[in-house]
Amino acid sequence: GLKLKEGRFRLEIKKKFFTVGVVSHWNRLPKEVVDAPPLKVFKARLDRALSKLV
């Protein structure tokens, strides 16, 4: 799968950027969601994965 790396920041404000907050959530997604080729398949798998969290 495609894992993202979290950067280290000196300023606390940078931790609140959207891209920084998304990294940990992206890395927790199941491999089948991340590796889904077409956008339609990705969305369907993402919906399934998120529904399991609720």
PDB file as gemmi writes it, atoms N, CA and C in Angstrom:
CRYST1    1.000    1.000    1.000  90.00  90.00  90.00 P 1                      
ATOM      1  N   GLY A   1       0.816  -1.189   0.000  1.00  0.00           N  
ATOM      2  CA  GLY A   1       0.000   0.000   0.000  1.00  0.00           C  
ATOM      3  C   GLY A   1       0.860   1.254   0.000  1.00  0.00           C  
ATOM      4  N   LEU A   2       0.237   2.342  -0.146  1.00  0.00           N  
ATOM      5  CA  LEU A   2       0.933   3.624  -0.139  1.00  0.00           C  
ATOM      6  C   LEU A   2       0.831   4.245   1.243  1.00  0.00           C  
ATOM      7  N   LYS A   3       1.937   4.271   1.961  1.00  0.00           N  
ATOM      8  CA  LYS A   3       1.966   4.886   3.284  1.00  0.00           C  
ATOM      9  C   LYS A   3       2.527   6.290   3.161  1.00  0.00           C  
ATOM     10  N   LEU A   4       1.993   7.198   3.935  1.00  0.00           N  
ATOM     11  CA  LEU A   4       2.471   8.573   3.961  1.00  0.00           C  
ATOM     12  C   LEU A   4       3.318   8.765   5.209  1.00  0.00           C  
ATOM     13  N   LYS A   5       4.299   9.644   5.125  1.00  0.00           N  
ATOM     14  CA  LYS A   5       5.160   9.913   6.271  1.00  0.00           C  
ATOM     15  C   LYS A   5       4.748  11.220   6.924  1.00  0.00           C  
ATOM     16  N   GLU A   6       4.718  11.193   8.251  1.00  0.00           N  
ATOM     17  CA  GLU A   6       4.423  12.409   8.996  1.00  0.00           C  
ATOM     18  C   GLU A   6       5.722  13.176   9.178  1.00  0.00           C  
ATOM     19  N   GLY A   7       5.665  14.467   8.916  1.00  0.00           N  
ATOM     20  CA  GLY A   7       6.848  15.297   9.099  1.00  0.00           C  
ATOM     21  C   GLY A   7       6.951  15.812  10.520  1.00  0.00           C  
ATOM     22  N   ARG A   8       8.126  16.285  10.852  1.00  0.00           N  
ATOM     23  CA  ARG A   8       8.332  16.906  12.165  1.00  0.00           C  
ATOM     24  C   ARG A   8       8.286  18.411  11.971  1.00  0.00           C  
ATOM     25  N   PHE A   9       7.555  19.068  12.824  1.00  0.00           N  
ATOM     26  CA  PHE A   9       7.366  20.502  12.665  1.00  0.00           C  
ATOM     27  C   PHE A   9       7.812  21.243  13.915  1.00  0.00           C  
ATOM     28  N   ARG A  10       8.426  22.375  13.695  1.00  0.00           N  
ATOM     29  CA  ARG A  10       8.860  23.206  14.814  1.00  0.00           C  
ATOM     30  C   ARG A  10       7.716  24.063  15.334  1.00  0.00           C  
ATOM     31  N   LEU A  11       6.834  24.442  14.453  1.00  0.00           N  
ATOM     32  CA  LEU A  11       5.729  25.300  14.862  1.00  0.00           C  
ATOM     33  C   LEU A  11       4.473  24.479  15.093  1.00  0.00           C  
ATOM     34  N   GLU A  12       3.822  24.722  16.186  1.00  0.00           N  
ATOM     35  CA  GLU A  12       2.599  23.995  16.543  1.00  0.00           C  
ATOM     36  C   GLU A  12       1.492  24.227  15.519  1.00  0.00           C  
ATOM     37  N   ILE A  13       1.457  25.395  14.885  1.00  0.00           N  
ATOM     38  CA  ILE A  13       0.385  25.726  13.940  1.00  0.00           C  
ATOM     39  C   ILE A  13       0.388  24.803  12.723  1.00  0.00           C  
ATOM     40  N   LYS A  14       1.546  24.320  12.319  1.00  0.00           N  
ATOM     41  CA  LYS A  14       1.625  23.456  11.136  1.00  0.00           C  
ATOM     42  C   LYS A  14       0.918  22.125  11.360  1.00  0.00           C  
ATOM     43  N   LYS A  15       0.782  21.697  12.593  1.00  0.00           N  
ATOM     44  CA  LYS A  15       0.121  20.429  12.897  1.00  0.00           C  
ATOM     45  C   LYS A  15      -1.367  20.479  12.593  1.00  0.00           C  
ATOM     46  N   LYS A  16      -1.899  21.670  12.411  1.00  0.00           N  
ATOM     47  CA  LYS A  16      -3.332  21.817  12.176  1.00  0.00           C  
ATOM     48  C   LYS A  16      -3.688  21.856  10.694  1.00  0.00           C  
ATOM     49  N   PHE A  17      -2.702  21.802   9.819  1.00  0.00           N  
ATOM     50  CA  PHE A  17      -2.979  21.795   8.386  1.00  0.00           C  
ATOM     51  C   PHE A  17      -3.706  20.513   8.008  1.00  0.00           C  
ATOM     52  N   PHE A  18      -4.575  20.597   7.015  1.00  0.00           N  
ATOM     53  CA  PHE A  18      -5.362  19.445   6.569  1.00  0.00           C  
ATOM     54  C   PHE A  18      -4.471  18.265   6.195  1.00  0.00           C  
ATOM     55  N   THR A  19      -3.430  18.523   5.418  1.00  0.00           N  
ATOM     56  CA  THR A  19      -2.583  17.427   4.934  1.00  0.00           C  
ATOM     57  C   THR A  19      -1.889  16.702   6.071  1.00  0.00           C  
ATOM     58  N   VAL A  20      -1.485  17.417   7.099  1.00  0.00           N  
ATOM     59  CA  VAL A  20      -0.818  16.793   8.237  1.00  0.00           C  
ATOM     60  C   VAL A  20      -1.801  15.929   9.016  1.00  0.00           C  
ATOM     61  N   GLY A  21      -3.015  16.406   9.195  1.00  0.00           N  
ATOM     62  CA  GLY A  21      -4.017  15.650   9.936  1.00  0.00           C  
ATOM     63  C   GLY A  21      -4.494  14.406   9.219  1.00  0.00           C  
ATOM     64  N   VAL A  22      -4.402  14.406   7.904  1.00  0.00           N  
ATOM     65  CA  VAL A  22      -4.898  13.293   7.099  1.00  0.00           C  
ATOM     66  C   VAL A  22      -3.929  12.112   7.088  1.00  0.00           C  
ATOM     67  N   VAL A  23      -2.647  12.363   7.295  1.00  0.00           N  
ATOM     68  CA  VAL A  23      -1.634  11.314   7.182  1.00  0.00           C  
ATOM     69  C   VAL A  23      -1.944  10.127   8.084  1.00  0.00           C  
ATOM     70  N   SER A  24      -2.217  10.363   9.345  1.00  0.00           N  
ATOM     71  CA  SER A  24      -2.464   9.241  10.258  1.00  0.00           C  
ATOM     72  C   SER A  24      -3.738   8.488   9.882  1.00  0.00           C  
ATOM     73  N   HIS A  25      -4.757   9.208   9.425  1.00  0.00           N  
ATOM     74  CA  HIS A  25      -5.994   8.544   9.007  1.00  0.00           C  
ATOM     75  C   HIS A  25      -5.765   7.715   7.743  1.00  0.00           C  
ATOM     76  N   TRP A  26      -5.023   8.256   6.786  1.00  0.00           N  
ATOM     77  CA  TRP A  26      -4.738   7.543   5.537  1.00  0.00           C  
ATOM     78  C   TRP A  26      -3.993   6.248   5.827  1.00  0.00           C  
ATOM     79  N   ASN A  27      -3.007   6.303   6.705  1.00  0.00           N  
ATOM     80  CA  ASN A  27      -2.194   5.126   7.007  1.00  0.00           C  
ATOM     81  C   ASN A  27      -2.976   4.049   7.750  1.00  0.00           C  
ATOM     82  N   ARG A  28      -4.096   4.406   8.351  1.00  0.00           N  
ATOM     83  CA  ARG A  28      -4.924   3.410   9.039  1.00  0.00           C  
ATOM     84  C   ARG A  28      -5.946   2.745   8.127  1.00  0.00           C  
ATOM     85  N   LEU A  29      -6.090   3.242   6.907  1.00  0.00           N  
ATOM     86  CA  LEU A  29      -7.056   2.645   5.981  1.00  0.00           C  
ATOM     87  C   LEU A  29      -6.609   1.246   5.570  1.00  0.00           C  
ATOM     88  N   PRO A  30      -7.555   0.338   5.356  1.00  0.00           N  
ATOM     89  CA  PRO A  30      -7.197  -1.001   4.885  1.00  0.00           C  
ATOM     90  C   PRO A  30      -6.520  -0.934   3.511  1.00  0.00           C  
ATOM     91  N   LYS A  31      -5.644  -1.893   3.250  1.00  0.00           N  
ATOM     92  CA  LYS A  31      -4.892  -1.936   1.988  1.00  0.00           C  
ATOM     93  C   LYS A  31      -5.825  -1.969   0.781  1.00  0.00           C  
ATOM     94  N   GLU A  32      -6.950  -2.665   0.891  1.00  0.00           N  
ATOM     95  CA  GLU A  32      -7.882  -2.758  -0.244  1.00  0.00           C  
ATOM     96  C   GLU A  32      -8.469  -1.398  -0.619  1.00  0.00           C  
ATOM     97  N   VAL A  33      -8.575  -0.499   0.347  1.00  0.00           N  
ATOM     98  CA  VAL A  33      -9.088   0.845   0.067  1.00  0.00           C  
ATOM     99  C   VAL A  33      -8.027   1.672  -0.644  1.00  0.00           C  
ATOM    100  N   VAL A  34      -6.823   1.671  -0.122  1.00  0.00           N  
ATOM    101  CA  VAL A  34      -5.731   2.484  -0.671  1.00  0.00           C  
ATOM    102  C   VAL A  34      -5.346   2.027  -2.073  1.00  0.00           C  
ATOM    103  N   ASP A  35      -5.375   0.726  -2.313  1.00  0.00           N  
ATOM    104  CA  ASP A  35      -4.946   0.179  -3.606  1.00  0.00           C  
ATOM    105  C   ASP A  35      -6.048   0.147  -4.655  1.00  0.00           C  
ATOM    106  N   ALA A  36      -7.236   0.648  -4.348  1.00  0.00           N  
ATOM    107  CA  ALA A  36      -8.344   0.633  -5.308  1.00  0.00           C  
ATOM    108  C   ALA A  36      -8.012   1.550  -6.490  1.00  0.00           C  
ATOM    109  N   PRO A  37      -7.935   1.007  -7.720  1.00  0.00           N  
ATOM    110  CA  PRO A  37      -7.517   1.816  -8.870  1.00  0.00           C  
ATOM    111  C   PRO A  37      -8.504   2.921  -9.286  1.00  0.00           C  
ATOM    112  N   PRO A  38      -9.722   2.600  -9.700  1.00  0.00           N  
ATOM    113  CA  PRO A  38     -10.616   3.678 -10.138  1.00  0.00           C  
ATOM    114  C   PRO A  38     -11.217   4.426  -8.943  1.00  0.00           C  
ATOM    115  N   LEU A  39     -11.521   5.684  -9.135  1.00  0.00           N  
ATOM    116  CA  LEU A  39     -12.077   6.516  -8.071  1.00  0.00           C  
ATOM    117  C   LEU A  39     -13.392   5.951  -7.545  1.00  0.00           C  
ATOM    118  N   LYS A  40     -14.216   5.418  -8.427  1.00  0.00           N  
ATOM    119  CA  LYS A  40     -15.510   4.862  -8.014  1.00  0.00           C  
ATOM    120  C   LYS A  40     -15.306   3.691  -7.047  1.00  0.00           C  
ATOM    121  N   VAL A  41     -14.339   2.834  -7.347  1.00  0.00           N  
ATOM    122  CA  VAL A  41     -14.041   1.690  -6.477  1.00  0.00           C  
ATOM    123  C   VAL A  41     -13.460   2.184  -5.152  1.00  0.00           C  
ATOM    124  N   PHE A  42     -12.567   3.173  -5.233  1.00  0.00           N  
ATOM    125  CA  PHE A  42     -11.974   3.745  -4.020  1.00  0.00           C  
ATOM    126  C   PHE A  42     -13.059   4.275  -3.089  1.00  0.00           C  
ATOM    127  N   LYS A  43     -14.004   5.030  -3.646  1.00  0.00           N  
ATOM    128  CA  LYS A  43     -15.076   5.610  -2.831  1.00  0.00           C  
ATOM    129  C   LYS A  43     -15.932   4.528  -2.186  1.00  0.00           C  
ATOM    130  N   ALA A  44     -16.252   3.491  -2.935  1.00  0.00           N  
ATOM    131  CA  ALA A  44     -17.075   2.402  -2.397  1.00  0.00           C  
ATOM    132  C   ALA A  44     -16.342   1.689  -1.259  1.00  0.00           C  
ATOM    133  N   ARG A  45     -15.054   1.418  -1.458  1.00  0.00           N  
ATOM    134  CA  ARG A  45     -14.277   0.729  -0.420  1.00  0.00           C  
ATOM    135  C   ARG A  45     -14.055   1.627   0.793  1.00  0.00           C  
ATOM    136  N   LEU A  46     -13.871   2.912   0.546  1.00  0.00           N  
ATOM    137  CA  LEU A  46     -13.699   3.855   1.651  1.00  0.00           C  
ATOM    138  C   LEU A  46     -14.977   3.927   2.480  1.00  0.00           C  
ATOM    139  N   ASP A  47     -16.125   3.986   1.821  1.00  0.00           N  
ATOM    140  CA  ASP A  47     -17.407   4.005   2.536  1.00  0.00           C  
ATOM    141  C   ASP A  47     -17.568   2.769   3.412  1.00  0.00           C  
ATOM    142  N   ARG A  48     -17.197   1.601   2.867  1.00  0.00           N  
ATOM    143  CA  ARG A  48     -17.290   0.358   3.641  1.00  0.00           C  
ATOM    144  C   ARG A  48     -16.366   0.400   4.851  1.00  0.00           C  
ATOM    145  N   ALA A  49     -15.133   0.860   4.638  1.00  0.00           N  
ATOM    146  CA  ALA A  49     -14.158   0.911   5.731  1.00  0.00           C  
ATOM    147  C   ALA A  49     -14.604   1.887   6.818  1.00  0.00           C  
ATOM    148  N   LEU A  50     -15.135   3.034   6.414  1.00  0.00           N  
ATOM    149  CA  LEU A  50     -15.574   4.030   7.390  1.00  0.00           C  
ATOM    150  C   LEU A  50     -16.821   3.580   8.144  1.00  0.00           C  
ATOM    151  N   SER A  51     -17.695   2.830   7.475  1.00  0.00           N  
ATOM    152  CA  SER A  51     -18.906   2.360   8.153  1.00  0.00           C  
ATOM    153  C   SER A  51     -18.570   1.355   9.256  1.00  0.00           C  
ATOM    154  N   LYS A  52     -17.449   0.668   9.127  1.00  0.00           N  
ATOM    155  CA  LYS A  52     -17.021  -0.277  10.163  1.00  0.00           C  
ATOM    156  C   LYS A  52     -16.509   0.448  11.402  1.00  0.00           C  
ATOM    157  N   LEU A  53     -16.083   1.697  11.230  1.00  0.00           N  
ATOM    158  CA  LEU A  53     -15.570   2.473  12.361  1.00  0.00           C  
ATOM    159  C   LEU A  53     -16.685   3.065  13.213  1.00  0.00           C  
ATOM    160  N   VAL A  54     -17.860   3.229  12.618  1.00  0.00           N  
ATOM    161  CA  VAL A  54     -18.963   3.890  13.333  1.00  0.00           C  
ATOM    162  C   VAL A  54     -19.772   2.936  14.132  1.00  0.00           C  
TER     163      VAL A  54                                                      
END                                                                             
